[in-house]
Amino acid sequence: MTHAFYVYASYGFAALVTIAVTVWTWADGRARRRELAALEAAGIRRRSARARDGE
């Protein structure tokens, strides 16, 4: 029982970091999709899209 605080704190910290990285990745993905949609709405296309369209 002497190490219980350390063990629980370590698991808590690991869970917090995992949740933070997951939320950060999710939020960044949403931001990149919005940015891409804005660029495509402005008429800017990806190079890979041109190659498939035959331009």
mmCIF entry with sequence, helices, sheets and N, C-alpha, C, O atoms, coordinates in Angstrom:
data_MODEL
# 
_entry.id   MODEL 
# 
_entity.id                         1 
_entity.type                       polymer 
_entity.pdbx_number_of_molecules   1 
# 
_entity_poly.entity_id                      1 
_entity_poly.type                           'polypeptide(L)' 
_entity_poly.nstd_linkage                   no 
_entity_poly.nstd_monomer                   no 
_entity_poly.pdbx_seq_one_letter_code       MTHAFYVYASYGFAALVTIAVTVWTWADGRARRRELAALEAAGIRRRSARARDGE 
_entity_poly.pdbx_seq_one_letter_code_can   MTHAFYVYASYGFAALVTIAVTVWTWADGRARRRELAALEAAGIRRRSARARDGE 
_entity_poly.pdbx_strand_id                 A 
# 
loop_
_entity_poly_seq.entity_id 
_entity_poly_seq.num 
_entity_poly_seq.mon_id 
_entity_poly_seq.hetero 
1 1  MET n 
1 2  THR n 
1 3  HIS n 
1 4  ALA n 
1 5  PHE n 
1 6  TYR n 
1 7  VAL n 
1 8  TYR n 
1 9  ALA n 
1 10 SER n 
1 11 TYR n 
1 12 GLY n 
1 13 PHE n 
1 14 ALA n 
1 15 ALA n 
1 16 LEU n 
1 17 VAL n 
1 18 THR n 
1 19 ILE n 
1 20 ALA n 
1 21 VAL n 
1 22 THR n 
1 23 VAL n 
1 24 TRP n 
1 25 THR n 
1 26 TRP n 
1 27 ALA n 
1 28 ASP n 
1 29 GLY n 
1 30 ARG n 
1 31 ALA n 
1 32 ARG n 
1 33 ARG n 
1 34 ARG n 
1 35 GLU n 
1 36 LEU n 
1 37 ALA n 
1 38 ALA n 
1 39 LEU n 
1 40 GLU n 
1 41 ALA n 
1 42 ALA n 
1 43 GLY n 
1 44 ILE n 
1 45 ARG n 
1 46 ARG n 
1 47 ARG n 
1 48 SER n 
1 49 ALA n 
1 50 ARG n 
1 51 ALA n 
1 52 ARG n 
1 53 ASP n 
1 54 GLY n 
1 55 GLU n 
# 
_struct_asym.id          A 
_struct_asym.entity_id   1 
# 
loop_
_struct_conf.conf_type_id 
_struct_conf.id 
_struct_conf.pdbx_PDB_helix_id 
_struct_conf.beg_label_comp_id 
_struct_conf.beg_label_asym_id 
_struct_conf.beg_label_seq_id 
_struct_conf.pdbx_beg_PDB_ins_code 
_struct_conf.end_label_comp_id 
_struct_conf.end_label_asym_id 
_struct_conf.end_label_seq_id 
_struct_conf.pdbx_end_PDB_ins_code 
_struct_conf.beg_auth_comp_id 
_struct_conf.beg_auth_asym_id 
_struct_conf.beg_auth_seq_id 
_struct_conf.end_auth_comp_id 
_struct_conf.end_auth_asym_id 
_struct_conf.end_auth_seq_id 
_struct_conf.pdbx_PDB_helix_class 
_struct_conf.details 
_struct_conf.pdbx_PDB_helix_length 
HELX_P HELX_P1 AA1 ALA A 4  ? ALA A 41 ? ALA A 4  ALA A 41 1 ? 38 
HELX_P HELX_P2 AA2 ARG A 47 ? ASP A 53 ? ARG A 47 ASP A 53 1 ? 7  
# 
_struct_conf_type.id          HELX_P 
_struct_conf_type.criteria    ? 
_struct_conf_type.reference   ? 
# 
loop_
_atom_site.group_PDB 
_atom_site.id 
_atom_site.type_symbol 
_atom_site.label_atom_id 
_atom_site.label_alt_id 
_atom_site.label_comp_id 
_atom_site.label_asym_id 
_atom_site.label_entity_id 
_atom_site.label_seq_id 
_atom_site.pdbx_PDB_ins_code 
_atom_site.Cartn_x 
_atom_site.Cartn_y 
_atom_site.Cartn_z 
_atom_site.occupancy 
_atom_site.B_iso_or_equiv 
_atom_site.pdbx_formal_charge 
_atom_site.auth_seq_id 
_atom_site.auth_comp_id 
_atom_site.auth_asym_id 
_atom_site.auth_atom_id 
_atom_site.pdbx_PDB_model_num 
ATOM 1   N N  . MET A 1 1  ? 0.818   -1.203 0.000   1.00 0.00 ? 1  MET A N  1 
ATOM 2   C CA . MET A 1 1  ? 0.000   0.000  0.000   1.00 0.00 ? 1  MET A CA 1 
ATOM 3   C C  . MET A 1 1  ? 0.862   1.266  0.000   1.00 0.00 ? 1  MET A C  1 
ATOM 4   O O  . MET A 1 1  ? 0.341   2.364  -0.198  1.00 0.00 ? 1  MET A O  1 
ATOM 5   N N  . THR A 1 2  ? 2.149   1.127  0.216   1.00 0.00 ? 2  THR A N  1 
ATOM 6   C CA . THR A 1 2  ? 2.992   2.318  0.299   1.00 0.00 ? 2  THR A CA 1 
ATOM 7   C C  . THR A 1 2  ? 3.177   2.990  -1.051  1.00 0.00 ? 2  THR A C  1 
ATOM 8   O O  . THR A 1 2  ? 3.479   4.182  -1.116  1.00 0.00 ? 2  THR A O  1 
ATOM 9   N N  . HIS A 1 3  ? 3.000   2.239  -2.120  1.00 0.00 ? 3  HIS A N  1 
ATOM 10  C CA . HIS A 1 3  ? 3.204   2.807  -3.446  1.00 0.00 ? 3  HIS A CA 1 
ATOM 11  C C  . HIS A 1 3  ? 1.892   3.105  -4.158  1.00 0.00 ? 3  HIS A C  1 
ATOM 12  O O  . HIS A 1 3  ? 1.903   3.435  -5.344  1.00 0.00 ? 3  HIS A O  1 
ATOM 13  N N  . ALA A 1 4  ? 0.797   3.001  -3.487  1.00 0.00 ? 4  ALA A N  1 
ATOM 14  C CA . ALA A 1 4  ? -0.512  3.168  -4.120  1.00 0.00 ? 4  ALA A CA 1 
ATOM 15  C C  . ALA A 1 4  ? -0.662  4.561  -4.734  1.00 0.00 ? 4  ALA A C  1 
ATOM 16  O O  . ALA A 1 4  ? -1.157  4.687  -5.854  1.00 0.00 ? 4  ALA A O  1 
ATOM 17  N N  . PHE A 1 5  ? -0.249  5.591  -4.030  1.00 0.00 ? 5  PHE A N  1 
ATOM 18  C CA . PHE A 1 5  ? -0.377  6.947  -4.566  1.00 0.00 ? 5  PHE A CA 1 
ATOM 19  C C  . PHE A 1 5  ? 0.410   7.091  -5.858  1.00 0.00 ? 5  PHE A C  1 
ATOM 20  O O  . PHE A 1 5  ? -0.085  7.661  -6.830  1.00 0.00 ? 5  PHE A O  1 
ATOM 21  N N  . TYR A 1 6  ? 1.638   6.575  -5.871  1.00 0.00 ? 6  TYR A N  1 
ATOM 22  C CA . TYR A 1 6  ? 2.470   6.658  -7.065  1.00 0.00 ? 6  TYR A CA 1 
ATOM 23  C C  . TYR A 1 6  ? 1.831   5.924  -8.238  1.00 0.00 ? 6  TYR A C  1 
ATOM 24  O O  . TYR A 1 6  ? 1.797   6.440  -9.355  1.00 0.00 ? 6  TYR A O  1 
ATOM 25  N N  . VAL A 1 7  ? 1.328   4.731  -7.983  1.00 0.00 ? 7  VAL A N  1 
ATOM 26  C CA . VAL A 1 7  ? 0.721   3.928  -9.052  1.00 0.00 ? 7  VAL A CA 1 
ATOM 27  C C  . VAL A 1 7  ? -0.517  4.622  -9.587  1.00 0.00 ? 7  VAL A C  1 
ATOM 28  O O  . VAL A 1 7  ? -0.667  4.755  -10.802 1.00 0.00 ? 7  VAL A O  1 
ATOM 29  N N  . TYR A 1 8  ? -1.408  5.069  -8.710  1.00 0.00 ? 8  TYR A N  1 
ATOM 30  C CA . TYR A 1 8  ? -2.632  5.735  -9.158  1.00 0.00 ? 8  TYR A CA 1 
ATOM 31  C C  . TYR A 1 8  ? -2.331  7.056  -9.860  1.00 0.00 ? 8  TYR A C  1 
ATOM 32  O O  . TYR A 1 8  ? -2.984  7.397  -10.846 1.00 0.00 ? 8  TYR A O  1 
ATOM 33  N N  . ALA A 1 9  ? -1.362  7.789  -9.367  1.00 0.00 ? 9  ALA A N  1 
ATOM 34  C CA . ALA A 1 9  ? -0.981  9.043  -10.009 1.00 0.00 ? 9  ALA A CA 1 
ATOM 35  C C  . ALA A 1 9  ? -0.396  8.781  -11.402 1.00 0.00 ? 9  ALA A C  1 
ATOM 36  O O  . ALA A 1 9  ? -0.656  9.539  -12.337 1.00 0.00 ? 9  ALA A O  1 
ATOM 37  N N  . SER A 1 10 ? 0.384   7.721  -11.536 1.00 0.00 ? 10 SER A N  1 
ATOM 38  C CA . SER A 1 10 ? 0.970   7.387  -12.832 1.00 0.00 ? 10 SER A CA 1 
ATOM 39  C C  . SER A 1 10 ? -0.098  6.998  -13.837 1.00 0.00 ? 10 SER A C  1 
ATOM 40  O O  . SER A 1 10 ? -0.069  7.445  -14.984 1.00 0.00 ? 10 SER A O  1 
ATOM 41  N N  . TYR A 1 11 ? -1.050  6.158  -13.407 1.00 0.00 ? 11 TYR A N  1 
ATOM 42  C CA . TYR A 1 11 ? -2.152  5.788  -14.293 1.00 0.00 ? 11 TYR A CA 1 
ATOM 43  C C  . TYR A 1 11 ? -2.994  7.012  -14.650 1.00 0.00 ? 11 TYR A C  1 
ATOM 44  O O  . TYR A 1 11 ? -3.404  7.165  -15.801 1.00 0.00 ? 11 TYR A O  1 
ATOM 45  N N  . GLY A 1 12 ? -3.250  7.870  -13.689 1.00 0.00 ? 12 GLY A N  1 
ATOM 46  C CA . GLY A 1 12 ? -4.024  9.082  -13.953 1.00 0.00 ? 12 GLY A CA 1 
ATOM 47  C C  . GLY A 1 12 ? -3.325  9.995  -14.942 1.00 0.00 ? 12 GLY A C  1 
ATOM 48  O O  . GLY A 1 12 ? -3.953  10.531 -15.855 1.00 0.00 ? 12 GLY A O  1 
ATOM 49  N N  . PHE A 1 13 ? -2.025  10.170 -14.758 1.00 0.00 ? 13 PHE A N  1 
ATOM 50  C CA . PHE A 1 13 ? -1.262  11.014 -15.677 1.00 0.00 ? 13 PHE A CA 1 
ATOM 51  C C  . PHE A 1 13 ? -1.247  10.431 -17.086 1.00 0.00 ? 13 PHE A C  1 
ATOM 52  O O  . PHE A 1 13 ? -1.416  11.157 -18.065 1.00 0.00 ? 13 PHE A O  1 
ATOM 53  N N  . ALA A 1 14 ? -1.043  9.117  -17.185 1.00 0.00 ? 14 ALA A N  1 
ATOM 54  C CA . ALA A 1 14 ? -1.039  8.462  -18.496 1.00 0.00 ? 14 ALA A CA 1 
ATOM 55  C C  . ALA A 1 14 ? -2.404  8.613  -19.174 1.00 0.00 ? 14 ALA A C  1 
ATOM 56  O O  . ALA A 1 14 ? -2.476  8.863  -20.377 1.00 0.00 ? 14 ALA A O  1 
ATOM 57  N N  . ALA A 1 15 ? -3.473  8.462  -18.411 1.00 0.00 ? 15 ALA A N  1 
ATOM 58  C CA . ALA A 1 15 ? -4.825  8.624  -18.974 1.00 0.00 ? 15 ALA A CA 1 
ATOM 59  C C  . ALA A 1 15 ? -5.039  10.057 -19.433 1.00 0.00 ? 15 ALA A C  1 
ATOM 60  O O  . ALA A 1 15 ? -5.600  10.287 -20.504 1.00 0.00 ? 15 ALA A O  1 
ATOM 61  N N  . LEU A 1 16 ? -4.601  11.016 -18.640 1.00 0.00 ? 16 LEU A N  1 
ATOM 62  C CA . LEU A 1 16 ? -4.747  12.426 -18.991 1.00 0.00 ? 16 LEU A CA 1 
ATOM 63  C C  . LEU A 1 16 ? -3.995  12.759 -20.275 1.00 0.00 ? 16 LEU A C  1 
ATOM 64  O O  . LEU A 1 16 ? -4.524  13.449 -21.145 1.00 0.00 ? 16 LEU A O  1 
ATOM 65  N N  . VAL A 1 17 ? -2.775  12.277 -20.392 1.00 0.00 ? 17 VAL A N  1 
ATOM 66  C CA . VAL A 1 17 ? -1.984  12.534 -21.598 1.00 0.00 ? 17 VAL A CA 1 
ATOM 67  C C  . VAL A 1 17 ? -2.633  11.868 -22.808 1.00 0.00 ? 17 VAL A C  1 
ATOM 68  O O  . VAL A 1 17 ? -2.689  12.466 -23.883 1.00 0.00 ? 17 VAL A O  1 
ATOM 69  N N  . THR A 1 18 ? -3.120  10.650 -22.650 1.00 0.00 ? 18 THR A N  1 
ATOM 70  C CA . THR A 1 18 ? -3.775  9.944  -23.755 1.00 0.00 ? 18 THR A CA 1 
ATOM 71  C C  . THR A 1 18 ? -5.014  10.701 -24.216 1.00 0.00 ? 18 THR A C  1 
ATOM 72  O O  . THR A 1 18 ? -5.228  10.870 -25.416 1.00 0.00 ? 18 THR A O  1 
ATOM 73  N N  . ILE A 1 19 ? -5.818  11.151 -23.283 1.00 0.00 ? 19 ILE A N  1 
ATOM 74  C CA . ILE A 1 19 ? -7.023  11.913 -23.621 1.00 0.00 ? 19 ILE A CA 1 
ATOM 75  C C  . ILE A 1 19 ? -6.651  13.229 -24.295 1.00 0.00 ? 19 ILE A C  1 
ATOM 76  O O  . ILE A 1 19 ? -7.273  13.619 -25.284 1.00 0.00 ? 19 ILE A O  1 
ATOM 77  N N  . ALA A 1 20 ? -5.640  13.913 -23.766 1.00 0.00 ? 20 ALA A N  1 
ATOM 78  C CA . ALA A 1 20 ? -5.222  15.197 -24.339 1.00 0.00 ? 20 ALA A CA 1 
ATOM 79  C C  . ALA A 1 20 ? -4.739  15.031 -25.778 1.00 0.00 ? 20 ALA A C  1 
ATOM 80  O O  . ALA A 1 20 ? -5.093  15.836 -26.639 1.00 0.00 ? 20 ALA A O  1 
ATOM 81  N N  . VAL A 1 21 ? -3.949  14.014 -26.050 1.00 0.00 ? 21 VAL A N  1 
ATOM 82  C CA . VAL A 1 21 ? -3.438  13.790 -27.403 1.00 0.00 ? 21 VAL A CA 1 
ATOM 83  C C  . VAL A 1 21 ? -4.584  13.415 -28.345 1.00 0.00 ? 21 VAL A C  1 
ATOM 84  O O  . VAL A 1 21 ? -4.607  13.846 -29.498 1.00 0.00 ? 21 VAL A O  1 
ATOM 85  N N  . THR A 1 22 ? -5.523  12.622 -27.859 1.00 0.00 ? 22 THR A N  1 
ATOM 86  C CA . THR A 1 22 ? -6.668  12.238 -28.678 1.00 0.00 ? 22 THR A CA 1 
ATOM 87  C C  . THR A 1 22 ? -7.510  13.451 -29.041 1.00 0.00 ? 22 THR A C  1 
ATOM 88  O O  . THR A 1 22 ? -7.883  13.619 -30.202 1.00 0.00 ? 22 THR A O  1 
ATOM 89  N N  . VAL A 1 23 ? -7.812  14.296 -28.067 1.00 0.00 ? 23 VAL A N  1 
ATOM 90  C CA . VAL A 1 23 ? -8.611  15.499 -28.316 1.00 0.00 ? 23 VAL A CA 1 
ATOM 91  C C  . VAL A 1 23 ? -7.865  16.454 -29.241 1.00 0.00 ? 23 VAL A C  1 
ATOM 92  O O  . VAL A 1 23 ? -8.463  17.033 -30.148 1.00 0.00 ? 23 VAL A O  1 
ATOM 93  N N  . TRP A 1 24 ? -6.577  16.620 -29.020 1.00 0.00 ? 24 TRP A N  1 
ATOM 94  C CA . TRP A 1 24 ? -5.773  17.508 -29.852 1.00 0.00 ? 24 TRP A CA 1 
ATOM 95  C C  . TRP A 1 24 ? -5.774  17.023 -31.304 1.00 0.00 ? 24 TRP A C  1 
ATOM 96  O O  . TRP A 1 24 ? -5.942  17.826 -32.221 1.00 0.00 ? 24 TRP A O  1 
ATOM 97  N N  . THR A 1 25 ? -5.588  15.723 -31.520 1.00 0.00 ? 25 THR A N  1 
ATOM 98  C CA . THR A 1 25 ? -5.589  15.167 -32.869 1.00 0.00 ? 25 THR A CA 1 
ATOM 99  C C  . THR A 1 25 ? -6.948  15.350 -33.529 1.00 0.00 ? 25 THR A C  1 
ATOM 100 O O  . THR A 1 25 ? -7.021  15.727 -34.699 1.00 0.00 ? 25 THR A O  1 
ATOM 101 N N  . TRP A 1 26 ? -8.015  15.091 -32.802 1.00 0.00 ? 26 TRP A N  1 
ATOM 102 C CA . TRP A 1 26 ? -9.374  15.252 -33.329 1.00 0.00 ? 26 TRP A CA 1 
ATOM 103 C C  . TRP A 1 26 ? -9.644  16.711 -33.708 1.00 0.00 ? 26 TRP A C  1 
ATOM 104 O O  . TRP A 1 26 ? -10.165 16.987 -34.788 1.00 0.00 ? 26 TRP A O  1 
ATOM 105 N N  . ALA A 1 27 ? -9.288  17.644 -32.817 1.00 0.00 ? 27 ALA A N  1 
ATOM 106 C CA . ALA A 1 27 ? -9.520  19.068 -33.087 1.00 0.00 ? 27 ALA A CA 1 
ATOM 107 C C  . ALA A 1 27 ? -8.681  19.545 -34.273 1.00 0.00 ? 27 ALA A C  1 
ATOM 108 O O  . ALA A 1 27 ? -9.164  20.322 -35.097 1.00 0.00 ? 27 ALA A O  1 
ATOM 109 N N  . ASP A 1 28 ? -7.445  19.093 -34.365 1.00 0.00 ? 28 ASP A N  1 
ATOM 110 C CA . ASP A 1 28 ? -6.590  19.499 -35.481 1.00 0.00 ? 28 ASP A CA 1 
ATOM 111 C C  . ASP A 1 28 ? -7.118  18.942 -36.796 1.00 0.00 ? 28 ASP A C  1 
ATOM 112 O O  . ASP A 1 28 ? -7.063  19.625 -37.819 1.00 0.00 ? 28 ASP A O  1 
ATOM 113 N N  . GLY A 1 29 ? -7.624  17.724 -36.786 1.00 0.00 ? 29 GLY A N  1 
ATOM 114 C CA . GLY A 1 29 ? -8.207  17.144 -37.994 1.00 0.00 ? 29 GLY A CA 1 
ATOM 115 C C  . GLY A 1 29 ? -9.408  17.941 -38.463 1.00 0.00 ? 29 GLY A C  1 
ATOM 116 O O  . GLY A 1 29 ? -9.568  18.177 -39.660 1.00 0.00 ? 29 GLY A O  1 
ATOM 117 N N  . ARG A 1 30 ? -10.255 18.357 -37.532 1.00 0.00 ? 30 ARG A N  1 
ATOM 118 C CA . ARG A 1 30 ? -11.411 19.183 -37.896 1.00 0.00 ? 30 ARG A CA 1 
ATOM 119 C C  . ARG A 1 30 ? -10.959 20.515 -38.484 1.00 0.00 ? 30 ARG A C  1 
ATOM 120 O O  . ARG A 1 30 ? -11.537 20.992 -39.461 1.00 0.00 ? 30 ARG A O  1 
ATOM 121 N N  . ALA A 1 31 ? -9.930  21.115 -37.895 1.00 0.00 ? 31 ALA A N  1 
ATOM 122 C CA . ALA A 1 31 ? -9.420  22.397 -38.387 1.00 0.00 ? 31 ALA A CA 1 
ATOM 123 C C  . ALA A 1 31 ? -8.851  22.247 -39.799 1.00 0.00 ? 31 ALA A C  1 
ATOM 124 O O  . ALA A 1 31 ? -9.082  23.099 -40.657 1.00 0.00 ? 31 ALA A O  1 
ATOM 125 N N  . ARG A 1 32 ? -8.092  21.145 -40.043 1.00 0.00 ? 32 ARG A N  1 
ATOM 126 C CA . ARG A 1 32 ? -7.530  20.934 -41.382 1.00 0.00 ? 32 ARG A CA 1 
ATOM 127 C C  . ARG A 1 32 ? -8.639  20.710 -42.403 1.00 0.00 ? 32 ARG A C  1 
ATOM 128 O O  . ARG A 1 32 ? -8.532  21.193 -43.530 1.00 0.00 ? 32 ARG A O  1 
ATOM 129 N N  . ARG A 1 33 ? -9.710  19.984 -42.040 1.00 0.00 ? 33 ARG A N  1 
ATOM 130 C CA . ARG A 1 33 ? -10.823 19.771 -42.976 1.00 0.00 ? 33 ARG A CA 1 
ATOM 131 C C  . ARG A 1 33 ? -11.515 21.088 -43.305 1.00 0.00 ? 33 ARG A C  1 
ATOM 132 O O  . ARG A 1 33 ? -11.880 21.326 -44.457 1.00 0.00 ? 33 ARG A O  1 
ATOM 133 N N  . ARG A 1 34 ? -11.702 21.961 -42.286 1.00 0.00 ? 34 ARG A N  1 
ATOM 134 C CA . ARG A 1 34 ? -12.307 23.270 -42.543 1.00 0.00 ? 34 ARG A CA 1 
ATOM 135 C C  . ARG A 1 34 ? -11.406 24.105 -43.437 1.00 0.00 ? 34 ARG A C  1 
ATOM 136 O O  . ARG A 1 34 ? -11.889 24.775 -44.350 1.00 0.00 ? 34 ARG A O  1 
ATOM 137 N N  . GLU A 1 35 ? -10.120 24.073 -43.189 1.00 0.00 ? 35 GLU A N  1 
ATOM 138 C CA . GLU A 1 35 ? -9.164  24.828 -43.999 1.00 0.00 ? 35 GLU A CA 1 
ATOM 139 C C  . GLU A 1 35 ? -9.169  24.322 -45.444 1.00 0.00 ? 35 GLU A C  1 
ATOM 140 O O  . GLU A 1 35 ? -9.147  25.118 -46.382 1.00 0.00 ? 35 GLU A O  1 
ATOM 141 N N  . LEU A 1 36 ? -9.199  23.010 -45.620 1.00 0.00 ? 36 LEU A N  1 
ATOM 142 C CA . LEU A 1 36 ? -9.236  22.437 -46.960 1.00 0.00 ? 36 LEU A CA 1 
ATOM 143 C C  . LEU A 1 36 ? -10.527 22.815 -47.677 1.00 0.00 ? 36 LEU A C  1 
ATOM 144 O O  . LEU A 1 36 ? -10.503 23.135 -48.866 1.00 0.00 ? 36 LEU A O  1 
ATOM 145 N N  . ALA A 1 37 ? -11.646 22.780 -46.969 1.00 0.00 ? 37 ALA A N  1 
ATOM 146 C CA . ALA A 1 37 ? -12.922 23.164 -47.583 1.00 0.00 ? 37 ALA A CA 1 
ATOM 147 C C  . ALA A 1 37 ? -12.902 24.624 -48.010 1.00 0.00 ? 37 ALA A C  1 
ATOM 148 O O  . ALA A 1 37 ? -13.422 24.966 -49.072 1.00 0.00 ? 37 ALA A O  1 
ATOM 149 N N  . ALA A 1 38 ? -12.305 25.491 -47.192 1.00 0.00 ? 38 ALA A N  1 
ATOM 150 C CA . ALA A 1 38 ? -12.223 26.914 -47.543 1.00 0.00 ? 38 ALA A CA 1 
ATOM 151 C C  . ALA A 1 38 ? -11.345 27.115 -48.772 1.00 0.00 ? 38 ALA A C  1 
ATOM 152 O O  . ALA A 1 38 ? -11.674 27.916 -49.647 1.00 0.00 ? 38 ALA A O  1 
ATOM 153 N N  . LEU A 1 39 ? -10.239 26.398 -48.844 1.00 0.00 ? 39 LEU A N  1 
ATOM 154 C CA . LEU A 1 39 ? -9.363  26.518 -50.011 1.00 0.00 ? 39 LEU A CA 1 
ATOM 155 C C  . LEU A 1 39 ? -10.054 26.002 -51.267 1.00 0.00 ? 39 LEU A C  1 
ATOM 156 O O  . LEU A 1 39 ? -9.958  26.622 -52.327 1.00 0.00 ? 39 LEU A O  1 
ATOM 157 N N  . GLU A 1 40 ? -10.750 24.873 -51.157 1.00 0.00 ? 40 GLU A N  1 
ATOM 158 C CA . GLU A 1 40 ? -11.450 24.332 -52.316 1.00 0.00 ? 40 GLU A CA 1 
ATOM 159 C C  . GLU A 1 40 ? -12.597 25.249 -52.744 1.00 0.00 ? 40 GLU A C  1 
ATOM 160 O O  . GLU A 1 40 ? -12.873 25.376 -53.936 1.00 0.00 ? 40 GLU A O  1 
ATOM 161 N N  . ALA A 1 41 ? -13.264 25.887 -51.782 1.00 0.00 ? 41 ALA A N  1 
ATOM 162 C CA . ALA A 1 41 ? -14.333 26.832 -52.121 1.00 0.00 ? 41 ALA A CA 1 
ATOM 163 C C  . ALA A 1 41 ? -13.777 28.054 -52.837 1.00 0.00 ? 41 ALA A C  1 
ATOM 164 O O  . ALA A 1 41 ? -14.472 28.678 -53.638 1.00 0.00 ? 41 ALA A O  1 
ATOM 165 N N  . ALA A 1 42 ? -12.515 28.398 -52.548 1.00 0.00 ? 42 ALA A N  1 
ATOM 166 C CA . ALA A 1 42 ? -11.880 29.533 -53.201 1.00 0.00 ? 42 ALA A CA 1 
ATOM 167 C C  . ALA A 1 42 ? -11.322 29.157 -54.573 1.00 0.00 ? 42 ALA A C  1 
ATOM 168 O O  . ALA A 1 42 ? -10.767 30.002 -55.275 1.00 0.00 ? 42 ALA A O  1 
ATOM 169 N N  . GLY A 1 43 ? -11.471 27.892 -54.953 1.00 0.00 ? 43 GLY A N  1 
ATOM 170 C CA . GLY A 1 43 ? -11.006 27.466 -56.267 1.00 0.00 ? 43 GLY A CA 1 
ATOM 171 C C  . GLY A 1 43 ? -9.622  26.861 -56.268 1.00 0.00 ? 43 GLY A C  1 
ATOM 172 O O  . GLY A 1 43 ? -9.096  26.518 -57.327 1.00 0.00 ? 43 GLY A O  1 
ATOM 173 N N  . ILE A 1 44 ? -9.032  26.727 -55.116 1.00 0.00 ? 44 ILE A N  1 
ATOM 174 C CA . ILE A 1 44 ? -7.699  26.136 -55.031 1.00 0.00 ? 44 ILE A CA 1 
ATOM 175 C C  . ILE A 1 44 ? -7.868  24.632 -54.865 1.00 0.00 ? 44 ILE A C  1 
ATOM 176 O O  . ILE A 1 44 ? -8.531  24.169 -53.938 1.00 0.00 ? 44 ILE A O  1 
ATOM 177 N N  . ARG A 1 45 ? -7.264  23.882 -55.770 1.00 0.00 ? 45 ARG A N  1 
ATOM 178 C CA . ARG A 1 45 ? -7.404  22.431 -55.763 1.00 0.00 ? 45 ARG A CA 1 
ATOM 179 C C  . ARG A 1 45 ? -6.072  21.778 -55.412 1.00 0.00 ? 45 ARG A C  1 
ATOM 180 O O  . ARG A 1 45 ? -5.007  22.378 -55.555 1.00 0.00 ? 45 ARG A O  1 
ATOM 181 N N  . ARG A 1 46 ? -6.160  20.544 -54.953 1.00 0.00 ? 46 ARG A N  1 
ATOM 182 C CA . ARG A 1 46 ? -4.953  19.781 -54.644 1.00 0.00 ? 46 ARG A CA 1 
ATOM 183 C C  . ARG A 1 46 ? -4.335  19.260 -55.926 1.00 0.00 ? 46 ARG A C  1 
ATOM 184 O O  . ARG A 1 46 ? -5.046  18.954 -56.883 1.00 0.00 ? 46 ARG A O  1 
ATOM 185 N N  . ARG A 1 47 ? -3.010  19.157 -55.952 1.00 0.00 ? 47 ARG A N  1 
ATOM 186 C CA . ARG A 1 47 ? -2.327  18.637 -57.132 1.00 0.00 ? 47 ARG A CA 1 
ATOM 187 C C  . ARG A 1 47 ? -2.783  17.225 -57.444 1.00 0.00 ? 47 ARG A C  1 
ATOM 188 O O  . ARG A 1 47 ? -2.904  16.861 -58.614 1.00 0.00 ? 47 ARG A O  1 
ATOM 189 N N  . SER A 1 48 ? -3.038  16.419 -56.418 1.00 0.00 ? 48 SER A N  1 
ATOM 190 C CA . SER A 1 48 ? -3.479  15.051 -56.649 1.00 0.00 ? 48 SER A CA 1 
ATOM 191 C C  . SER A 1 48 ? -4.850  15.028 -57.312 1.00 0.00 ? 48 SER A C  1 
ATOM 192 O O  . SER A 1 48 ? -5.137  14.109 -58.080 1.00 0.00 ? 48 SER A O  1 
ATOM 193 N N  . ALA A 1 49 ? -5.697  16.004 -57.042 1.00 0.00 ? 49 ALA A N  1 
ATOM 194 C CA . ALA A 1 49 ? -7.017  16.062 -57.669 1.00 0.00 ? 49 ALA A CA 1 
ATOM 195 C C  . ALA A 1 49 ? -6.877  16.378 -59.156 1.00 0.00 ? 49 ALA A C  1 
ATOM 196 O O  . ALA A 1 49 ? -7.630  15.846 -59.971 1.00 0.00 ? 49 ALA A O  1 
ATOM 197 N N  . ARG A 1 50 ? -5.926  17.232 -59.518 1.00 0.00 ? 50 ARG A N  1 
ATOM 198 C CA . ARG A 1 50 ? -5.711  17.560 -60.936 1.00 0.00 ? 50 ARG A CA 1 
ATOM 199 C C  . ARG A 1 50 ? -5.249  16.338 -61.713 1.00 0.00 ? 50 ARG A C  1 
ATOM 200 O O  . ARG A 1 50 ? -5.699  16.115 -62.836 1.00 0.00 ? 50 ARG A O  1 
ATOM 201 N N  . ALA A 1 51 ? -4.365  15.552 -61.138 1.00 0.00 ? 51 ALA A N  1 
ATOM 202 C CA . ALA A 1 51 ? -3.833  14.391 -61.835 1.00 0.00 ? 51 ALA A CA 1 
ATOM 203 C C  . ALA A 1 51 ? -4.951  13.395 -62.128 1.00 0.00 ? 51 ALA A C  1 
ATOM 204 O O  . ALA A 1 51 ? -4.970  12.793 -63.202 1.00 0.00 ? 51 ALA A O  1 
ATOM 205 N N  . ARG A 1 52 ? -5.872  13.213 -61.205 1.00 0.00 ? 52 ARG A N  1 
ATOM 206 C CA . ARG A 1 52 ? -6.954  12.276 -61.425 1.00 0.00 ? 52 ARG A CA 1 
ATOM 207 C C  . ARG A 1 52 ? -7.994  12.826 -62.398 1.00 0.00 ? 52 ARG A C  1 
ATOM 208 O O  . ARG A 1 52 ? -8.624  12.063 -63.130 1.00 0.00 ? 52 ARG A O  1 
ATOM 209 N N  . ASP A 1 53 ? -8.178  14.154 -62.409 1.00 0.00 ? 53 ASP A N  1 
ATOM 210 C CA . ASP A 1 53 ? -9.158  14.753 -63.300 1.00 0.00 ? 53 ASP A CA 1 
ATOM 211 C C  . ASP A 1 53 ? -8.645  14.860 -64.731 1.00 0.00 ? 53 ASP A C  1 
ATOM 212 O O  . ASP A 1 53 ? -9.417  15.157 -65.642 1.00 0.00 ? 53 ASP A O  1 
ATOM 213 N N  . GLY A 1 54 ? -7.361  14.622 -64.939 1.00 0.00 ? 54 GLY A N  1 
ATOM 214 C CA . GLY A 1 54 ? -6.790  14.687 -66.270 1.00 0.00 ? 54 GLY A CA 1 
ATOM 215 C C  . GLY A 1 54 ? -6.444  16.096 -66.714 1.00 0.00 ? 54 GLY A C  1 
ATOM 216 O O  . GLY A 1 54 ? -6.332  16.350 -67.913 1.00 0.00 ? 54 GLY A O  1 
ATOM 217 N N  . GLU A 1 55 ? -6.271  17.013 -65.784 1.00 0.00 ? 55 GLU A N  1 
ATOM 218 C CA . GLU A 1 55 ? -5.917  18.394 -66.136 1.00 0.00 ? 55 GLU A CA 1 
ATOM 219 C C  . GLU A 1 55 ? -4.459  18.516 -66.462 1.00 0.00 ? 55 GLU A C  1 
ATOM 220 O O  . GLU A 1 55 ? -3.987  19.607 -66.780 1.00 0.00 ? 55 GLU A O  1 
# 
